[in-house]
Amino acid sequence: MKGLLFGLLLVLALPGFAHAEQVAQASSPDGRIVVQLDLNGEGRLAYRVLRDGKPVIADSRLGFIFRNGRQILRGLQLDKQASRSADGTWEQPWGERRYVRDHYNELRASFVEKDHDKRHFDMVFRVFDDGVGFRYDIPEQPRLAEAQIVQELTEFAIARPATAWWIPAFEWNREEYLYHRTPLAEVGVAQTPITLRTDDGVHLSIHEAALVDYAGMNLMRDGGTLRAILTPGSPTPVVRKTPFATPWRTITISDRAGGLVESNLILNLNEPNKLGDISWFKPSKYVGVWWSLHIDKETWATGAKHGATTANTKRYIDFAAENGFRGVLVEGWNIGWDGDWFANGWDFDFRKPTPDYDLKGLAAYARTKGVHLIGHHETGCAVSHYERQMDEAFALFGRLGIDAVKTGYVCDAGQIERQDVANGPVLREWHEGQWMSNHHLRVVQDAAKHHVAINAHEPIKDTGLRRTYPNWISREGARGQEFNAWGDPPNSPEHEVTLVYTRMLAGPMDYTPGVVSLTGKNGQEIGSTLARQLALYVALYSPIQMAADLPEHYAQHADAFQFIKDVAVDWDESRVLAGEVGEYVAIARKQRGGGEWFIGAINDRNARTVPLKLDFLDPGKHYRAEIYRDGEGAGWKGESRFRFAREAKTVTRGDALALWLAGGGGAAVRFVPIDG
């Protein structure tokens, strides 16, 4: 008792603690999550988050450091506060689920400096049943007409010991790293989303929503606290005229790993659709000239091995038409790929095909087959050069019926090339800096004018802006399938499972699954079973999904290819049936506008049996369960990768499936109603 009393007296003696005062509070609609705001004796502002009465986020500071003025950090007082609630439902034009409930309680707390310049700002907290979003809202004011933000002093003090899944920030290869699984105490400087599991089993994801005209947020660990670190820019990470609001800082909270995946918090913190009707975009699957380039069978550059030829593209168009695929992607079709394009993207012309590629003729030929070409705009990071051409390029594609474009920004991080005036000096920017945040929105807005959708690679992170600009259909932003062609090392069995609970929490990913040959460049083995490649179509969501392998390889694996032809890409509903971060996952999704359900289950390197209740099926109906699974003795190495079984059985709601997943394996199931 004496020791407890001594500890309490010691804490109370800390500067400012004795005068700390709770000044505002908000709770989630179900009452389980509570946010509290405090001002201490120095007038420093902090927030905390409790769940079921226990701290999840301990006292965490808020504020700014400015280049053009004093910091906003201390000497604050509460001016006023207001609360409101909202409960509505909105419809996604495409997505993991059709209808999204947006239910929260909001607190707007206004703070002002007690002396000096009397600058003021609002903290806005939205508290959902599955987490919290908050942002700074800074009004126009004489003493803060422009904010040159050096650093945002936002903290996330994790209240309990935790395990973290994370990738490093500010590294040369952008977001394309294998995930670390470490104690929180070993996290360095991390990108978001970062996923945490506390020692008592609470799952957290820290990220951001609605990243507009602002630098991307990274997280630097200091003890058990994660501190916001903004992506650099010139003259400082963020320059904004007031009034403005920052992106939302988000904390998703769940008792189970699958709850993070099922959350709509990020989407709900974005503005509604600004584009109106986008029914011209059709979620679909595609094939194309891509994997052949990564295994060095063909080349982007012109010459004897050029992949983007008229004859080769016709072959892919015919293959797509024969197998029900809507799109054909062709990389290397335009002028600029010859030479060292990685170092010089200024030679690209996004309006002119190479002499051996009949762009207009191929678009017309595809149209006769019910197929659409998918455009490709690799910038080589010469971004200003691209912006000067993109409107003409999108207009050309719009006229030709090319309604989706894969963009690319291949260069080392921090090496985006910005040229504000033609022939002027070239400045270097980060992929996730404020300038690129604005660039990506300029691209999707301009593309929308011509009814073109954007699938960005080497992109800025996804923060749910697909709700506001639903022609931003997918992106890369992680270590994709191409690393299985030539990566050293290739993707581990844990990588794709971890993606479900980390990168995929931000939004859709164009992972390019379906490499049934299970072999990369120079015979490099892909650490995956055949069944796992099928399961990826359900486990890793995107409204466009590539059948990435070569046509001849699909002919060799016709049984497996059948699932790729049958699987849907747009969904009415999605549920995580089972799983743990980085270990395994089983996801069920219902086809948009149809009666079919699909399951995708993927596994780490440890074989396991996963029992799944089929409670998601409609009551009173019988279904034919078409099961594509790992065969006896399957595994992620050697010839055992190809051990595969396909079977069918009749099931109803209330039945269960026990799926055996090999190490590095998976299972894919299609449920077809058979009685109306």
C-alpha positions in Angstrom: 0.0 0.0 0.0 2.9 2.4 0.8 4.5 1.6 -2.5 1.2 2.4 -4.4 0.8 5.6 -2.5 4.4 6.6 -3.2 3.9 5.9 -6.9 0.7 8.0 -7.0 2.5 10.9 -5.3 5.4 10.6 -7.8 3.0 10.8 -10.8 1.2 13.8 -9.3 4.5 15.6 -9.0 5.1 15.4 -12.7 5.0 18.9 -14.4 1.4 19.8 -15.3 -0.2 16.5 -14.2 -1.8 17.8 -11.1 -3.6 20.4 -13.1 -4.7 18.1 -15.9 -8.4 18.5 -16.6 -10.7 16.5 -18.8 -12.5 19.1 -20.9 -14.5 17.0 -23.4 -15.7 13.5 -24.1 -17.5 11.5 -26.8 -18.5 7.8 -27.0 -19.4 5.4 -29.7 -23.1 4.6 -30.5 -22.8 1.3 -28.5 -21.0 3.0 -25.7 -18.0 0.7 -25.7 -15.5 3.2 -27.1 -14.9 6.5 -25.3 -12.6 9.4 -26.3 -11.6 11.9 -23.7 -9.7 15.3 -24.2 -7.5 16.7 -21.5 -5.6 20.0 -21.0 -2.8 19.9 -18.5 -1.3 22.6 -16.4 0.7 24.0 -19.3 -2.3 24.1 -21.5 -1.1 21.1 -23.6 -3.8 19.2 -25.3 -4.1 15.4 -25.3 -6.6 12.7 -26.1 -7.1 9.2 -24.9 -9.2 6.3 -26.1 -10.9 3.7 -23.8 -12.7 0.5 -24.8 -14.9 -1.2 -22.3 -13.4 1.1 -19.6 -9.8 0.1 -20.4 -7.3 2.4 -22.1 -6.4 1.5 -25.7 -4.7 4.7 -26.5 -3.2 6.5 -23.5 -2.7 10.2 -23.2 -1.5 11.3 -26.6 -0.4 14.9 -27.5 -1.8 17.0 -30.3 -0.5 20.1 -32.0 1.7 21.6 -34.8 5.2 22.9 -35.5 5.2 25.7 -38.1 8.0 27.0 -40.3 6.4 30.5 -40.5 5.2 30.9 -36.9 5.3 29.7 -33.4 4.2 26.1 -32.7 0.7 25.3 -31.5 1.5 23.1 -28.5 0.8 24.8 -25.1 -1.1 27.6 -23.6 -4.4 26.3 -25.0 -7.9 26.6 -23.4 -11.2 25.2 -24.4 -13.4 27.8 -26.1 -16.5 25.8 -26.9 -17.7 22.3 -27.9 -20.6 20.8 -29.8 -21.8 17.3 -30.4 -23.9 15.6 -33.0 -24.8 12.1 -34.1 -25.4 10.5 -37.5 -26.8 7.2 -38.7 -27.2 6.6 -42.4 -26.6 4.1 -45.1 -25.0 4.8 -48.5 -24.5 2.6 -51.6 -21.2 1.9 -53.2 -21.1 1.8 -57.0 -18.7 -1.1 -56.6 -16.9 -2.6 -53.6 -16.5 -5.3 -51.0 -20.1 -4.7 -50.0 -23.0 -2.8 -51.7 -24.5 -0.9 -48.7 -22.4 0.8 -46.0 -23.8 1.9 -42.7 -22.3 5.2 -41.4 -23.1 5.5 -37.7 -21.1 7.7 -35.3 -21.1 10.3 -32.6 -19.1 13.5 -33.3 -17.4 15.9 -31.0 -16.2 19.3 -32.2 -14.0 20.9 -29.6 -12.7 24.4 -30.2 -9.4 25.5 -28.6 -7.7 28.9 -28.5 -4.4 30.2 -27.3 -4.7 32.1 -24.0 -2.3 34.8 -25.0 0.0 35.8 -27.8 -1.8 35.5 -31.2 -5.0 34.0 -29.9 -4.9 31.4 -32.8 -7.6 28.9 -32.7 -8.6 25.5 -34.2 -11.1 22.7 -33.8 -10.5 19.1 -33.0 -13.1 16.9 -34.6 -13.6 13.4 -33.4 -16.0 10.8 -34.9 -16.5 7.8 -32.7 -17.8 4.6 -34.4 -18.5 1.2 -32.9 -15.3 0.0 -34.6 -13.0 2.9 -34.0 -12.2 6.5 -34.0 -11.3 9.2 -36.6 -10.1 12.6 -35.8 -8.7 15.7 -37.6 -7.6 19.2 -37.1 -9.9 21.9 -38.6 -8.2 25.3 -38.8 -10.4 28.3 -39.7 -9.2 31.4 -41.6 -7.6 33.9 -39.1 -5.3 36.9 -39.3 -2.4 35.3 -37.4 -2.5 32.1 -39.4 -3.4 33.0 -43.0 -1.0 30.3 -44.2 0.2 27.2 -42.4 3.7 26.0 -43.3 3.6 22.7 -41.3 7.0 21.3 -40.4 5.5 18.6 -38.2 2.1 17.5 -36.9 2.5 16.6 -33.3 -0.1 13.8 -33.3 0.6 10.8 -31.1 -0.8 7.4 -30.6 0.4 6.1 -27.2 -0.4 2.4 -27.3 -1.7 1.7 -23.8 -0.6 -2.0 -23.6 2.3 -4.1 -24.9 1.6 -5.2 -28.4 2.8 -7.1 -31.5 3.1 -5.0 -34.6 3.0 -5.8 -38.4 4.7 -3.0 -40.3 6.8 -2.0 -43.2 9.5 0.8 -43.1 8.9 4.3 -44.2 11.3 6.6 -46.2 13.1 3.6 -47.9 14.0 3.5 -51.6 11.5 0.9 -52.7 8.4 2.8 -51.6 5.8 0.4 -50.0 7.2 -2.7 -51.7 8.6 -4.6 -48.6 7.9 -7.8 -46.8 6.1 -7.1 -43.5 8.0 -7.2 -40.2 6.3 -8.9 -37.3 7.9 -7.5 -34.1 7.0 -6.3 -30.6 5.9 -2.7 -30.7 9.1 -1.9 -28.9 11.0 -2.9 -32.0 9.1 -0.8 -34.6 11.3 1.8 -36.3 9.7 4.4 -38.6 6.7 2.7 -40.2 4.2 3.4 -43.0 0.5 3.2 -42.4 -1.6 1.2 -42.1 0.2 -0.4 -39.2 -1.6 -3.3 -37.5 -1.2 -4.1 -33.8 -2.5 -6.8 -31.5 -2.2 -6.0 -27.8 -1.2 -8.7 -25.3 -4.8 -9.1 -24.2 -6.0 -9.6 -27.7 -7.3 -6.3 -28.9 -6.6 -5.6 -32.6 -5.8 -2.1 -33.8 -5.0 -0.5 -37.2 -3.6 3.0 -37.4 -4.0 4.8 -40.7 -5.5 7.9 -42.2 -8.5 8.8 -44.3 -9.2 11.4 -47.0 -5.6 12.4 -47.8 -6.2 15.5 -49.8 -3.7 18.4 -50.4 -1.5 17.2 -47.5 1.6 15.0 -46.9 1.2 11.3 -46.1 1.6 10.4 -42.5 4.2 7.9 -41.2 4.8 6.8 -37.7 8.0 7.0 -35.6 8.1 5.0 -32.4 9.2 6.6 -29.1 8.8 4.0 -26.4 5.3 2.8 -26.6 4.1 5.9 -28.5 3.8 6.2 -32.3 4.4 9.8 -33.4 3.2 11.2 -36.7 6.0 12.0 -39.2 4.8 13.8 -42.3 6.4 12.9 -45.7 8.9 15.7 -46.6 8.2 18.4 -49.1 9.7 21.8 -50.2 9.9 24.2 -48.4 8.2 22.1 -45.7 6.0 19.0 -45.7 2.7 20.9 -45.9 1.8 24.4 -47.1 -1.9 25.3 -46.8 -3.9 28.5 -46.8 -6.5 28.7 -44.1 -9.2 27.5 -43.8 -8.4 23.8 -44.2 -8.8 20.5 -42.5 -6.1 17.8 -42.2 -6.8 14.2 -43.3 -8.5 12.1 -40.7 -6.2 10.1 -38.3 -7.8 6.7 -37.8 -7.8 4.0 -35.2 -9.7 0.9 -36.1 -10.4 -1.4 -33.1 -11.7 -4.9 -33.0 -11.7 -8.0 -30.7 -10.8 -10.2 -33.7 -8.5 -9.8 -36.6 -11.3 -10.2 -39.1 -13.1 -7.2 -37.6 -10.4 -4.9 -38.9 -11.0 -6.3 -42.4 -14.8 -5.9 -42.2 -14.6 -2.2 -41.0 -15.9 0.6 -43.1 -14.4 3.3 -41.0 -11.9 4.6 -43.6 -14.6 4.8 -46.3 -17.1 6.5 -44.0 -14.6 9.3 -43.2 -14.4 10.3 -46.9 -16.7 12.6 -48.7 -19.5 11.2 -50.9 -19.2 10.5 -54.6 -18.3 13.8 -56.5 -18.4 12.2 -59.9 -22.1 11.2 -60.1 -23.0 8.3 -62.4 -20.0 6.1 -63.1 -21.9 3.2 -64.5 -19.5 3.3 -67.5 -16.9 1.5 -65.2 -17.5 -2.2 -65.2 -15.8 -4.3 -62.5 -14.2 -7.2 -64.4 -11.2 -9.5 -65.0 -8.5 -8.9 -67.5 -5.5 -10.6 -69.1 -2.5 -9.1 -70.9 1.1 -8.5 -71.9 2.6 -8.3 -68.4 3.8 -11.6 -66.8 5.7 -12.4 -70.0 7.7 -9.2 -69.5 8.6 -10.0 -65.9 9.9 -13.5 -66.7 11.9 -12.1 -69.6 10.1 -13.9 -72.3 9.1 -10.6 -73.9 10.3 -7.0 -73.5 8.8 -3.5 -73.0 11.3 -2.2 -75.5 10.9 -2.6 -79.2 12.8 -5.3 -81.0 12.7 -9.0 -81.6 11.1 -9.8 -78.2 8.7 -6.8 -78.1 5.5 -7.9 -76.3 3.3 -5.0 -77.4 2.9 -5.9 -81.0 -0.3 -6.0 -83.0 -0.2 -9.7 -83.6 0.5 -10.6 -79.9 -2.2 -8.3 -78.6 -4.7 -9.9 -81.0 -3.8 -13.2 -79.5 -4.6 -11.9 -76.0 -7.9 -10.3 -77.2 -9.0 -13.6 -78.7 -8.0 -15.4 -75.5 -10.0 -12.9 -73.4 -13.1 -13.2 -75.6 -13.0 -17.0 -75.6 -12.8 -17.1 -71.7 -15.1 -14.3 -70.7 -12.6 -11.6 -69.7 -13.4 -8.0 -70.4 -10.0 -6.4 -70.5 -6.6 -6.8 -72.1 -3.7 -4.8 -70.6 -0.7 -4.1 -72.8 2.5 -2.6 -71.4 5.2 -1.2 -73.6 2.8 0.0 -76.4 3.9 3.6 -76.5 7.0 5.5 -77.5 9.7 5.9 -74.9 10.5 2.4 -73.7 13.7 2.0 -75.7 16.8 2.9 -73.7 17.0 3.6 -70.0 13.4 4.6 -69.3 13.9 4.1 -65.6 16.3 7.0 -65.5 14.6 9.1 -68.2 10.8 9.1 -68.3 10.9 12.3 -70.3 11.0 10.3 -73.6 7.6 8.8 -73.0 4.8 9.9 -75.3 1.4 8.8 -74.0 -0.4 9.6 -77.3 1.8 7.7 -79.8 2.1 4.0 -80.2 5.2 2.3 -81.4 5.3 1.5 -85.2 4.5 -2.2 -84.6 1.4 -1.5 -82.5 -1.9 -0.5 -84.2 -3.6 1.2 -81.3 -6.7 2.3 -83.1 -7.1 -1.0 -85.1 -6.7 -3.1 -82.0 -9.2 -1.1 -80.0 -11.7 -1.6 -82.9 -10.8 -5.3 -83.1 -11.3 -5.7 -79.4 -14.7 -4.0 -79.6 -15.9 -6.6 -82.1 -15.1 -9.3 -79.6 -16.7 -7.6 -76.6 -13.3 -6.8 -75.1 -11.8 -3.5 -74.0 -8.1 -2.6 -74.1 -6.7 -1.4 -70.8 -4.3 1.5 -71.2 -0.9 1.8 -69.6 0.9 5.1 -68.6 4.3 4.5 -67.1 5.7 7.9 -66.2 9.2 6.8 -65.1 8.5 9.5 -62.5 8.7 12.3 -65.0 5.4 13.5 -63.5 5.2 17.0 -64.8 6.0 15.7 -68.3 3.1 13.3 -67.9 0.7 16.0 -66.7 1.3 18.0 -69.8 0.1 15.1 -72.0 -2.5 13.3 -69.8 -5.6 15.1 -71.0 -4.9 14.4 -74.6 -4.0 10.8 -73.7 -7.2 10.3 -71.8 -9.2 11.9 -74.5 -7.7 9.5 -77.1 -8.4 6.5 -74.9 -12.0 7.8 -74.3 -12.6 8.0 -78.0 -11.3 4.4 -78.5 -13.3 2.9 -75.7 -10.3 2.3 -73.5 -12.0 3.0 -70.2 -9.3 2.0 -67.7 -5.7 2.9 -67.4 -2.9 1.5 -65.3 -0.5 4.3 -64.3 3.0 3.8 -63.0 5.6 5.8 -61.1 8.7 3.6 -61.1 11.6 5.3 -59.5 13.3 5.3 -56.1 11.3 7.0 -53.3 11.9 10.7 -53.1 12.8 10.9 -56.8 9.6 12.0 -58.4 10.5 14.7 -61.0 8.6 17.9 -60.7 9.0 20.8 -63.2 6.7 23.7 -62.5 7.7 25.6 -65.7 8.5 23.9 -69.0 12.3 23.8 -69.5 12.7 25.0 -65.9 14.5 23.4 -63.0 13.5 19.9 -62.0 12.8 19.4 -58.3 12.5 16.0 -56.5 9.4 15.0 -54.5 8.4 11.9 -52.5 5.7 9.5 -53.7 3.5 10.3 -50.7 4.3 14.1 -50.3 1.7 16.9 -50.6 2.6 17.6 -54.3 2.0 14.0 -55.3 -1.2 13.9 -53.2 -2.5 16.7 -55.5 -1.1 15.1 -58.6 -3.0 11.9 -58.1 -6.2 13.8 -57.7 -5.5 15.8 -60.8 -5.1 12.5 -62.7 -8.3 10.9 -61.5 -10.3 14.0 -62.0 -9.0 14.5 -65.5 -9.5 10.9 -66.3 -13.1 11.0 -65.1 -13.9 13.7 -67.6 -13.2 11.2 -70.4 -14.8 8.2 -68.6 -11.5 6.6 -67.8 -10.8 4.7 -64.5 -7.4 4.7 -62.8 -5.4 1.8 -61.4 -2.3 3.4 -60.0 1.0 1.5 -59.4 3.8 2.8 -57.3 1.1 5.1 -56.0 0.3 7.3 -53.0 -1.3 5.2 -50.3 -5.0 4.5 -50.4 -7.0 6.5 -47.8 -10.6 5.7 -49.0 -10.8 8.4 -51.7 -12.4 5.8 -54.0 -15.6 6.8 -52.3 -15.3 10.4 -53.4 -13.7 9.6 -56.8 -15.0 6.1 -57.7 -13.0 6.0 -60.9 -10.0 5.4 -58.7 -10.6 1.7 -58.8 -7.4 0.0 -57.5 -3.8 0.5 -57.0 -0.6 -1.4 -56.1 1.2 0.2 -53.0 2.6 -3.1 -51.7 4.9 -5.9 -52.8 3.0 -7.5 -55.6 3.1 -10.7 -57.6 6.0 -9.5 -59.8 8.3 -10.1 -56.9 7.6 -13.8 -57.4 9.1 -13.5 -60.8 12.4 -12.0 -59.9 12.4 -10.9 -56.3 15.3 -11.9 -54.0 13.6 -13.3 -51.9 10.3 -13.8 -53.6 7.1 -13.2 -51.5 6.9 -15.5 -48.5 3.8 -17.7 -47.7 3.1 -15.2 -44.9 3.2 -12.1 -47.1 -0.2 -12.4 -48.8 -1.9 -13.5 -45.6 -0.4 -10.4 -43.8 -1.6 -8.1 -46.6 -5.2 -9.0 -45.8 -4.8 -7.5 -42.3 -2.5 -4.6 -43.2 -2.3 -3.1 -46.7 -5.7 -4.3 -47.7 -7.3 -2.3 -44.8 -6.5 0.8 -46.8 -8.4 -0.4 -50.0 -8.3 -2.5 -53.1 -5.0 -3.8 -54.4 -4.1 -4.9 -58.0 -2.0 -7.9 -56.8 -2.3 -9.7 -60.2 -3.0 -13.2 -59.0 -3.5 -16.5 -60.9 0.0 -17.5 -61.9 -0.8 -21.2 -62.2 2.6 -22.1 -63.6 4.0 -21.3 -60.1 7.3 -20.4 -61.7 9.1 -17.0 -62.2 12.1 -15.9 -64.1 14.9 -18.4 -64.7 12.8 -21.1 -63.1 12.4 -19.4 -59.7 9.8 -21.2 -57.6 6.7 -19.3 -56.4 6.0 -20.2 -52.8 2.4 -21.0 -53.3 0.2 -24.0 -54.1 -2.0 -24.0 -57.1 -5.2 -23.8 -55.0 -3.8 -20.7 -53.2 -3.5 -18.8 -56.5 -7.2 -19.3 -57.0 -8.1 -18.3 -53.4 -6.2 -14.9 -53.9 -9.1 -13.7 -56.1 -11.4 -13.7 -53.1 -8.9 -13.0 -50.3 -7.2 -9.9 -51.9 -10.0 -7.6 -53.1 -10.0 -5.5 -56.2 -12.8 -4.6 -58.6 -10.4 -5.5 -61.4 -8.6 -8.8 -61.2 -5.9 -10.0 -63.6 -5.5 -13.5 -64.8 -1.8 -12.8 -64.8 -0.3 -16.0 -66.3 0.3 -16.8 -69.9 -2.6 -18.4 -72.0 -0.6 -21.5 -72.6 -0.1 -22.1 -68.9 -3.9 -21.9 -68.3 -4.4 -24.5 -71.0 -2.1 -26.8 -69.0 -4.2 -26.3 -65.8 -7.7 -26.2 -67.2 -9.3 -27.4 -63.9 -7.8 -24.6 -61.9 -8.5 -22.1 -64.7 -12.2 -22.8 -64.4 -12.4 -21.1 -61.1 -10.6 -18.0 -62.4 -13.2 -17.8 -65.2 -16.1 -18.3 -62.8 -15.1 -16.1 -59.8 -16.9 -12.7 -59.4 -15.1 -9.4 -58.8 -17.8 -7.2 -57.4 -19.7 -8.0 -54.2 -22.9 -7.5 -52.3 -21.4 -8.6 -49.0 -18.1 -9.7 -47.5 -17.4 -11.6 -44.3 -14.2 -12.8 -42.6 -15.1 -16.3 -41.4 -11.8 -17.1 -39.6 -8.2 -16.0 -39.4 -5.3 -14.5 -37.5 -2.9 -11.8 -38.6 -0.1 -13.2 -40.8 -1.2 -16.8 -40.2 -4.4 -17.6 -42.2 -7.6 -16.1 -43.4 -10.9 -17.4 -44.9 -13.2 -14.8 -46.5 -16.7 -15.3 -47.9 -18.1 -12.9 -50.5 -21.5 -12.7 -52.2 -21.6 -11.9 -55.9 -23.0 -8.4 -56.6 -26.5 -8.8 -58.0 -26.4 -12.6 -58.0 -27.0 -15.6 -55.7 -23.5 -17.1 -55.7 -21.1 -17.0 -52.8 -17.3 -17.6 -52.9 -14.7 -18.4 -50.3 -11.0 -17.7 -50.5 -8.7 -19.2 -47.8 -5.0 -18.7 -47.7 -2.4 -19.9 -45.3 1.1 -19.3 -43.9 3.8 -22.0 -44.1 2.2 -24.1 -41.4 -0.4 -26.7 -42.6 -3.8 -26.5 -40.7 -7.4 -27.5 -41.0 -9.9 -24.6 -40.8 -13.5 -25.4 -39.9 -15.9 -23.0 -41.5 -19.6 -22.7 -40.7 -21.7 -21.9 -43.7 -24.1 -19.6 -41.8 -23.8 -16.9 -44.5 -25.7 -18.9 -47.1 -29.4 -18.1 -47.6 -31.8 -20.2 -45.5 -33.8 -22.8 -47.2 -31.6 -23.1 -50.3 -29.3 -25.8 -51.5 -26.0 -25.0 -53.1 -23.5 -26.9 -55.1 -20.1 -26.2 -53.4 -17.4 -26.4 -56.1 -14.2 -26.9 -54.0 -10.7 -26.2 -55.4 -8.2 -27.3 -52.7 -4.8 -28.5 -51.9 -4.3 -32.1 -52.8 -2.8 -34.7 -50.5 0.9 -33.9 -49.7 0.7 -30.4 -51.2 3.1 -27.8 -50.0 4.8 -24.5 -51.0 8.0 -26.0 -52.3 9.0 -28.2 -55.2 6.6 -30.3 -57.2 4.2 -30.6 -54.2 3.0 -27.0 -55.2 1.0 -28.6 -58.0 -0.9 -31.2 -55.9 -4.5 -30.1 -56.3 -8.0 -31.5 -56.0 -11.3 -30.4 -57.3 -14.6 -31.8 -56.0 -18.2 -30.8 -55.5 -20.9 -31.5 -52.8 -24.3 -30.2 -51.9 -24.5 -28.0 -48.9 -27.1 -25.8 -47.0 -27.0 -23.0 -44.4 -25.9 -24.5 -41.1 -23.5 -27.1 -42.7 -19.8 -26.8 -42.1 -16.7 -27.2 -44.3 -13.4 -28.4 -42.9 -10.8 -27.1 -45.3 -7.3 -28.5 -45.0 -4.7 -25.9 -46.1 -1.2 -26.9 -46.9 1.8 -24.9 -45.9 1.7 -21.9 -48.3 -1.6 -23.3 -49.6 -5.2 -22.3 -49.8 -8.7 -23.2 -50.9 -11.3 -21.6 -53.2 -15.0 -22.5 -53.1 -17.8 -21.4 -55.3 -21.4 -21.9 -54.0 -24.0 -22.1 -56.8 -27.7 -22.1 -55.8 -29.4 -25.2 -57.3 -33.0 -24.8 -56.3 -34.0 -21.3 -57.5 
